[in-house]
Amino acid sequence: MRKPFLVQFGTAACAVDLCDGSERGEYVEQDYVLTKLGRPHRAINLMYCYYPNDEGWPLRASVAHAHDAKFAWDYPYDDYFPYTGGLNGTTDGPVFEQMRDIRRHGQDVCLTLTMDPFLPGEHIAAVARDLRTFGRITVRINHEATGSWFSFNKRASYEQVAAFFVRACGVFHQEAPNAKIVLCLDGCKELSERKMVMEDIFTEATRAADIVSVDRYLALHWGWPGSVCEDASGAADYDTDDIYTLAKKSRKRYIAMCDGVKKPMVMSELNADGDVTGPYYQAEKMKRFCDLLKADREHWLSGFTMYQFRDRGRLGLEIEDPNNAHNGIEQPLLAVYRDIIKDPFFQPSRKRAGAAKLPVTLRFGGAEDYEAVCVPVALEGEPIFFEAYFDEELIDENLMLEVNGRWFYKAPGVRCIDMSSAWFDRSYDGSAETTVTIAAPPASGENDLTAKDGDVNYYRTLTALPRFRVRYAPILDARRKN
């Protein structure tokens, strides 16, 4: 059997991110998401709002101002989960628990945050300081900024929204240099138009941003939850190829607005709404869009975010069970999406980086910039049982493990991980060995800022490697002859 070796993970041709929770659904823990989808994402997007000077804060808007809402944003402030950090806040709330959960599972955080555009700088600075320990986090401030539905657009002009974004970028770059700030505009809306929507107003904001973005839905019922999608009012089904072309055109306009600088571009929300299309055409449209990305040699998109994992409507890989919010009802889209993200085009790159000798120090810089140790394991056939055992040297480690294309999570204190399911949907190919890849994201979910480069990197030294139990038949099998 070959000796362990190191690998370096890098960027994907097009990364995949996942939205987990919003006004349309609750957050789902990453253990469940990983089990369902079989691999970690580059980033998990969380949808929060910060209106600390509003009446009713920090209650959620639909609780503080409960009434018979006519549409999702029919409240004094946005009905996202309240961001309870910031000035005079606490870092013990759900948003921080979720960010830690995400990073323990080897993923980065994308925090979508709608904010009062008239907040004093001390509030912005306090939020930025909250995020310094969360590594290479991206923060999407006041997204869909050229829209009309969010509270920040209702209480400020577009010029003021753009100016606030520029101001917030400056504060974040000063207080949390580990964070990258995302500007999300409507982009190009018509094939015949030369410029994107409100391009002149948001040019300085585009130049201030680290990453640029558009949200695109291949079909959408925007009347949810105030109406049932029985006709075309409040809903639309768009041509998938046109949406692709418009998003790519937006990329070119962003470059022009930045005088030729090519900033990373993402699509921060992407899906087709099953309320409009039905469950099967929804999956077909998403597959078509991803096929267009793979076939395009320009590789113009850094990544997209599937919106979302579990939804109370039909914009999720699962629908929330109305009888039990902790239960999800899998949609046909989930299986299609799972196949999409298995494609190497959407996977982080990996490169061999030499031999591994114990003790080995692993660096975790982010979901597309980390080191892992690979352990070859001999095979005599297709495994029926494939288990990893962690002795005392490893019992307290926080690890991500991959074998046969499927990832598993080992929490601190866990002694055994059953990895047999890696062969359930990807059968044995006759190889004489397989390789187990082991990465070590931060066990607390946060970086150690006392380290020299702790704002962006986390280090963990392993003094041992797991043992593996591999069996090729159960001990008792009625099919075998005596």
C-alpha positions in Angstrom: 0.0 0.0 0.0 1.3 3.5 -0.8 2.2 6.0 1.9 0.0 9.0 2.8 0.4 12.1 0.8 -0.8 15.7 0.8 -3.2 17.4 -1.6 -3.9 21.1 -2.1 -7.5 22.1 -2.9 -8.1 25.1 -5.1 -10.8 26.9 -7.0 -13.5 25.2 -9.1 -14.2 26.1 -12.7 -17.5 27.2 -11.3 -18.2 26.9 -7.6 -21.5 25.9 -6.0 -22.9 27.6 -3.0 -26.2 26.9 -1.2 -28.7 29.1 0.5 -29.9 27.6 3.8 -32.8 29.5 5.4 -34.6 32.7 4.6 -38.0 34.3 4.9 -39.2 31.2 3.1 -37.7 28.5 5.3 -35.7 27.7 8.4 -32.0 26.9 8.7 -31.1 23.2 8.3 -28.1 21.9 10.1 -25.1 21.0 8.0 -24.9 17.3 9.1 -28.3 16.8 7.4 -27.4 18.8 4.3 -24.1 16.9 3.9 -25.8 13.5 4.2 -28.4 14.5 1.6 -26.0 16.0 -1.0 -22.8 14.0 -0.4 -20.3 16.9 -0.6 -19.7 20.2 1.1 -20.4 23.5 -0.8 -18.0 26.3 -1.3 -20.2 28.6 0.9 -23.5 28.4 2.7 -25.6 31.6 2.3 -27.5 32.9 5.4 -30.2 35.6 5.0 -30.3 38.1 7.9 -31.3 41.7 8.5 -30.0 44.5 10.8 -32.4 47.3 11.7 -31.3 47.9 15.3 -33.0 51.3 15.7 -36.4 50.1 14.5 -39.4 49.6 16.7 -39.8 45.9 17.5 -36.2 45.0 17.0 -34.7 42.5 17.6 -37.8 40.4 17.0 -38.4 39.1 13.5 -40.6 41.5 11.6 -43.4 39.1 11.1 -43.5 38.6 14.9 -43.0 42.1 16.0 -45.5 43.5 13.5 -47.8 40.5 13.0 -50.7 41.1 10.6 -52.3 39.6 7.6 -49.4 40.3 5.2 -50.2 40.8 1.5 -46.8 39.7 0.4 -43.4 38.6 1.8 -42.1 42.1 2.4 -45.2 43.7 3.8 -43.5 44.7 7.1 -41.7 47.8 8.5 -38.4 46.0 8.1 -37.3 43.0 6.2 -38.7 39.7 7.4 -35.3 37.9 7.4 -33.9 36.5 10.6 -32.6 39.3 12.9 -28.9 39.7 13.1 -28.4 39.9 16.8 -24.8 40.9 16.9 -23.5 44.4 16.1 -23.5 47.4 18.5 -24.6 46.3 22.0 -25.5 42.9 20.5 -24.5 39.3 21.3 -22.4 36.7 19.4 -24.4 33.9 21.0 -27.4 34.1 18.7 -28.5 31.7 15.9 -26.6 33.5 13.2 -23.3 32.8 15.0 -24.2 29.2 15.8 -25.0 28.7 12.1 -21.8 30.3 10.9 -19.8 28.0 13.3 -21.7 25.0 12.0 -21.0 25.9 8.4 -17.2 26.3 9.0 -16.9 23.2 11.1 -18.0 21.3 8.0 -15.3 22.8 5.8 -17.4 25.5 4.1 -17.2 29.3 3.9 -20.0 31.6 5.0 -21.8 34.0 2.8 -23.8 36.4 5.0 -26.6 38.2 3.2 -27.4 41.2 5.3 -30.0 43.9 4.6 -29.3 47.0 6.7 -30.8 50.3 7.5 -29.1 52.6 5.0 -28.9 55.4 7.6 -27.0 53.5 10.2 -24.1 55.3 11.8 -20.7 54.0 11.1 -20.3 52.6 14.6 -23.0 50.1 13.9 -21.4 48.9 10.6 -18.0 48.7 12.4 -19.4 46.6 15.2 -20.9 44.1 12.7 -17.6 43.9 10.8 -15.7 43.2 14.0 -18.2 40.4 14.8 -17.0 38.6 11.6 -13.2 38.8 12.0 -12.9 35.2 13.3 -14.9 33.6 10.5 -12.1 33.4 7.9 -12.8 34.1 4.3 -16.4 35.2 4.7 -18.3 37.1 2.0 -20.9 39.7 3.0 -23.7 40.6 0.6 -24.9 44.0 1.8 -28.4 45.2 0.7 -28.7 42.8 -2.2 -31.0 43.3 -5.2 -30.2 47.0 -4.6 -32.1 48.2 -7.7 -35.3 46.6 -6.6 -38.2 48.2 -4.7 -39.3 45.6 -2.2 -36.7 45.7 0.7 -37.0 48.2 3.5 -33.7 49.9 2.6 -35.2 50.8 -0.8 -38.4 52.1 0.7 -36.7 54.4 3.1 -33.8 55.7 0.9 -33.2 56.8 -2.7 -31.2 54.6 -5.0 -28.4 57.1 -4.8 -28.4 56.9 -1.0 -28.5 53.0 -1.2 -25.4 53.1 -3.5 -23.6 55.6 -1.2 -24.3 53.5 1.8 -22.8 50.4 0.1 -19.6 52.4 -0.7 -19.5 53.5 2.9 -20.1 50.0 4.3 -17.4 48.6 2.0 -14.9 51.1 3.4 -15.7 50.2 7.0 -15.6 46.4 6.4 -12.2 46.7 4.6 -10.9 48.5 7.6 -12.4 46.5 10.4 -12.6 43.0 8.9 -10.1 42.7 6.0 -10.8 38.9 5.9 -14.3 39.7 4.5 -15.1 40.2 0.9 -18.1 42.4 0.1 -20.6 41.5 -2.6 -22.6 44.0 -4.6 -25.8 42.5 -6.0 -27.8 44.4 -8.7 -30.5 43.5 -11.2 -28.0 43.6 -14.0 -29.1 43.5 -17.6 -32.8 42.8 -17.8 -33.4 43.1 -21.6 -31.5 41.6 -24.5 -31.8 44.8 -26.5 -30.5 47.2 -23.8 -26.9 48.3 -23.9 -26.5 49.0 -20.1 -27.7 47.3 -17.0 -30.4 48.7 -14.8 -29.3 51.9 -12.9 -25.7 51.4 -14.1 -24.7 55.1 -13.7 -26.1 55.3 -10.1 -24.2 52.2 -8.9 -20.9 52.6 -10.8 -19.0 53.7 -7.7 -20.6 50.9 -5.6 -19.4 48.4 -8.3 -15.9 49.8 -8.0 -15.9 49.6 -4.2 -17.1 45.9 -4.2 -14.9 42.9 -4.1 -17.3 40.6 -5.8 -20.2 41.4 -8.2 -23.5 39.5 -8.5 -26.9 39.2 -9.9 -29.9 37.1 -8.7 -31.7 35.2 -11.4 -34.7 32.9 -11.3 -35.6 30.8 -14.3 -39.2 30.9 -13.1 -40.6 32.7 -10.1 -43.9 33.1 -8.2 -43.2 36.5 -6.6 -46.7 36.6 -5.1 -45.8 33.9 -2.5 -47.1 33.5 0.2 -49.9 36.0 -0.3 -51.3 34.2 -3.3 -51.6 30.7 -4.8 -50.0 30.4 -8.2 -53.2 29.6 -10.2 -52.6 31.9 -13.1 -49.9 34.1 -14.6 -50.5 37.0 -12.3 -47.6 37.4 -9.9 -45.6 34.7 -11.7 -43.4 34.2 -14.8 -41.5 31.4 -16.6 -38.4 32.8 -18.3 -36.5 31.3 -21.2 -33.4 29.6 -19.7 -31.1 30.5 -22.5 -32.1 34.2 -22.3 -31.5 34.3 -18.6 -28.0 32.8 -19.2 -27.3 35.4 -21.9 -28.5 38.3 -19.7 -26.4 37.2 -16.8 -23.3 36.9 -19.0 -24.0 40.3 -20.5 -24.2 41.7 -16.9 -20.7 40.3 -16.3 -19.4 42.3 -19.3 -21.1 45.5 -18.1 -19.6 45.1 -14.6 -16.2 44.9 -16.3 -16.9 48.1 -18.2 -18.1 49.9 -15.1 -14.8 49.0 -13.4 -12.7 50.2 -16.4 -11.7 46.8 -17.4 -11.0 45.2 -14.0 -12.5 41.7 -13.9 -13.9 41.2 -10.5 -15.2 37.7 -9.6 -18.9 37.4 -10.5 -21.4 35.1 -8.9 -25.1 34.5 -9.2 -26.2 34.8 -5.5 -29.6 33.3 -6.0 -30.5 30.8 -8.8 -33.4 28.4 -9.2 -36.6 27.8 -11.0 -39.8 28.0 -9.0 -41.7 24.8 -8.8 -44.9 26.8 -8.1 -44.7 27.9 -11.7 -43.0 25.0 -13.5 -44.0 22.0 -11.5 -41.4 19.7 -10.0 -40.0 18.0 -13.1 -39.6 21.0 -15.4 -38.0 22.9 -12.5 -35.2 20.3 -12.4 -34.9 20.3 -16.2 -34.4 24.1 -16.3 -31.7 24.0 -13.7 -29.9 21.2 -15.5 -30.1 23.2 -18.8 -28.6 26.3 -17.1 -25.7 24.2 -15.7 -25.1 22.5 -19.1 -24.8 26.0 -20.6 -22.2 26.9 -18.0 -20.1 23.7 -18.7 -20.2 24.2 -22.4 -19.1 27.9 -22.3 -15.4 28.1 -22.8 -15.2 31.6 -21.3 -15.8 30.4 -17.8 -17.2 33.8 -16.9 -19.0 32.8 -13.7 -17.1 32.2 -10.4 -20.0 30.4 -8.8 -23.7 30.3 -8.2 -25.9 29.8 -5.2 -28.7 27.3 -5.3 -31.7 29.0 -3.6 -32.5 27.1 -1.4 -32.1 23.9 0.5 -35.5 23.7 2.2 -38.4 26.0 1.4 -42.0 26.5 2.6 -42.9 27.1 -1.0 -41.4 25.3 -4.0 -38.0 27.0 -4.4 -36.2 24.3 -2.4 -34.4 21.1 -3.0 -36.8 20.0 -0.2 -40.2 21.4 0.8 -40.7 22.0 4.5 -43.2 19.5 6.0 -46.2 21.6 7.2 -46.7 19.0 10.0 -43.1 19.2 11.2 -40.7 22.1 10.3 -37.7 19.8 11.1 -38.7 17.4 8.3 -38.1 18.0 4.6 -39.9 16.5 1.6 -37.4 15.8 -1.1 -38.2 17.2 -4.6 -37.1 15.8 -8.0 -34.7 18.8 -8.2 -32.6 17.4 -5.3 -31.4 14.3 -7.1 -30.7 16.3 -10.3 -28.8 18.9 -8.3 -26.8 16.2 -6.5 -25.7 14.9 -9.9 -24.8 18.4 -11.1 -22.5 19.1 -8.1 -20.7 15.8 -8.5 -19.4 17.0 -11.9 -15.7 17.9 -11.7 -16.6 21.3 -13.3 -18.3 22.3 -10.1 -15.8 20.6 -7.8 -12.8 22.3 -6.2 -9.6 21.5 -8.0 -7.0 19.3 -6.2 -3.3 18.9 -6.7 -0.9 16.5 -5.2 1.5 18.3 -2.8 4.1 15.7 -1.8 4.5 13.1 0.9 2.9 13.3 4.3 4.8 12.4 7.4 3.4 12.4 10.9 2.9 14.6 12.7 1.4 16.5 9.8 0.1 20.1 10.0 -2.9 20.9 7.8 -4.0 24.4 6.8 -7.6 25.3 6.2 -7.8 28.7 4.5 -11.3 28.2 3.1 -13.4 25.8 1.1 -11.3 26.4 -2.1 -7.9 26.9 -0.4 -6.9 24.1 2.0 -4.6 21.2 2.5 -5.6 17.6 3.2 -3.8 14.3 3.9 -4.7 11.3 1.7 -4.5 7.8 3.0 -4.4 4.9 0.5 -6.5 1.9 1.6 -6.1 -1.5 -0.1 -9.3 -3.1 -1.5 -10.0 -6.7 -2.4 -13.4 -6.1 -3.9 -16.5 -3.9 -3.3 -16.7 -3.0 0.4 -19.8 -4.0 2.2 -18.5 -2.3 5.4 -16.0 0.6 5.3 -15.5 2.3 8.7 -13.0 4.8 10.0 -11.9 4.4 13.7 -10.3 7.2 15.7 -8.0 6.4 18.6 -7.2 8.7 21.5 -4.9 10.9 19.4 -7.8 11.7 17.1 -10.9 11.5 19.3 -11.1 15.2 19.8 -10.4 16.2 16.2 -12.9 17.9 13.9 -12.5 16.3 10.5 -14.0 16.1 7.0 -13.3 12.8 5.2 -13.9 11.8 1.6 -13.8 8.4 0.0 -15.1 7.3 -3.4 -16.4 10.8 -4.1 -18.5 11.1 -1.0 -17.8 13.3 2.0 -18.4 12.6 5.7 -18.1 14.7 8.9 -16.4 13.6 12.1 -17.3 15.8 15.1 -15.0 16.0 18.2 -15.6 13.1 20.5 -16.8 10.7 17.7 -14.8 7.4 17.6 -16.2 5.8 14.4 -17.6 7.0 11.1 -19.4 4.5 8.9 -18.4 5.4 5.3 -19.9 2.4 3.6 -22.6 4.5 1.9 -19.8 5.9 -0.4 -20.4 2.8 -2.5 -24.2 2.9 -2.5 -24.6 5.3 -5.5 -21.1 5.0 -7.0 -20.3 1.3 -7.3 -16.9 -0.4 -7.0 -14.8 0.1 -10.2 -12.4 -2.8 -9.6 -9.5 -0.8 -8.2 -7.0 -2.4 -5.9 -7.1 0.5 -3.5 -9.1 3.6 -2.6 -8.0 6.9 -1.0 -9.4 8.5 2.0 -8.9 12.3 2.1 -8.9 14.0 5.5 -9.2 17.7 6.1 -9.2 19.6 9.4 -11.5 22.7 9.5 -11.7 24.7 12.7 -13.4 22.7 15.5 -15.0 25.8 17.0 -16.0 27.1 13.6 -13.8 30.2 14.2 -10.2 31.1 13.5 -7.5 31.9 16.1 -6.6 35.5 15.6 -3.5 35.1 17.7 -1.9 33.2 14.9 0.2 35.1 12.4 -2.3 34.8 9.6 -5.2 33.7 11.7 -7.6 36.1 10.0 -7.7 33.8 7.0 -6.0 30.6 7.9 -6.5 27.9 10.5 -3.9 25.2 11.3 -4.3 21.8 12.9 -1.5 19.2 13.6 -2.5 15.6 13.4 -0.3 13.1 15.3 -2.1 10.0 14.0 -4.3 8.8 11.2 -7.5 6.8 11.5 -7.7 3.0 11.3 -10.0 1.5 8.7 -12.3 -1.6 8.9 -13.0 -3.0 5.4 -15.2 -6.1 4.9 -16.5 -7.5 1.7 -19.3 -9.7 3.0 -21.4 -9.9 6.2 -20.4 -12.5 8.7 -23.6 -14.3 8.2 -25.2 -14.4 4.8 -28.0 -16.9 4.0 -27.1 -16.7 0.3 -23.7 -18.4 1.0 -23.5 -22.2 0.9 -22.2 -24.0 4.0 
